[in-house]
Amino acid sequence: MIYKVFYQENPLEVPVRENTKSLYIEASSEREVRFALKDRNYNVEFVQLLEGNHLTYEQANENFIVEKQ
């Protein structure tokens, strides 16, 4: 499954929408995604499962690069 992760690079700052970044990661569960990102010191705001039309839409984005576990 592919997940889209919304995060802030600096965990000590208050989250601001304009500073929110995203990445795509392939994992079997949200828990596995969060475990994989724990060493990066990100402030993870939201982890979203992508499937169906939503996944197709995201794949059309030029920044769609999936990180594998």
C-alpha positions as CSV (number, residue, x, y, z in Angstrom):
1,M,0.0,0.0,0.0
2,I,1.1,3.5,-0.7
3,Y,0.8,6.3,2.0
4,K,1.1,10.0,1.7
5,V,2.8,11.6,4.7
6,F,2.3,15.3,5.5
7,Y,5.0,16.6,7.8
8,Q,7.0,19.6,9.0
9,E,10.8,19.4,8.9
10,N,11.4,21.1,12.2
11,P,9.5,19.4,15.1
12,L,10.2,22.3,17.4
13,E,8.2,24.8,15.4
14,V,4.4,25.3,15.4
15,P,3.0,23.6,12.3
16,V,2.2,26.1,9.5
17,R,0.4,25.0,6.4
18,E,2.8,26.8,4.1
19,N,5.7,24.8,5.5
20,T,4.0,21.4,5.2
21,K,5.8,19.0,3.0
22,S,4.7,15.6,1.8
23,L,6.3,12.3,0.8
24,Y,5.1,9.0,-0.5
25,I,6.1,5.7,1.2
26,E,5.2,2.1,0.5
27,A,4.4,0.1,3.6
28,S,1.9,-2.5,4.9
29,S,0.4,-0.2,7.6
30,E,0.4,3.3,9.0
31,R,2.3,2.0,12.0
32,E,5.1,0.8,9.7
33,V,5.2,4.2,8.0
34,R,5.5,6.0,11.4
35,F,8.2,3.6,12.5
36,A,10.2,4.1,9.3
37,L,10.1,7.9,9.8
38,K,11.0,8.0,13.5
39,D,14.7,8.5,12.8
40,R,14.1,11.5,10.5
41,N,13.0,13.8,13.3
42,Y,10.0,15.0,11.4
43,N,6.8,16.4,12.9
44,V,4.3,14.0,11.2
45,E,1.0,15.7,10.9
46,F,-1.0,13.2,8.9
47,V,-0.6,9.8,7.2
48,Q,-3.1,9.1,4.5
49,L,-3.6,5.8,2.6
50,L,-3.8,6.3,-1.1
51,E,-6.0,4.0,-3.2
52,G,-8.3,4.1,-6.2
53,N,-8.8,7.4,-8.0
54,H,-6.9,9.3,-5.3
55,L,-3.8,7.2,-6.0
56,T,-4.2,7.6,-9.7
57,Y,-4.4,11.4,-9.3
58,E,-1.3,11.5,-7.1
59,Q,0.6,9.3,-9.6
60,A,0.1,12.0,-12.2
61,N,2.0,14.5,-10.1
62,E,5.5,15.1,-11.3
63,N,6.8,14.9,-7.6
64,F,5.4,11.4,-7.1
65,I,8.3,9.4,-5.9
66,V,7.6,6.4,-3.7
67,E,10.1,5.4,-1.0
68,K,10.1,1.7,-0.3
69,Q,10.5,0.0,3.1
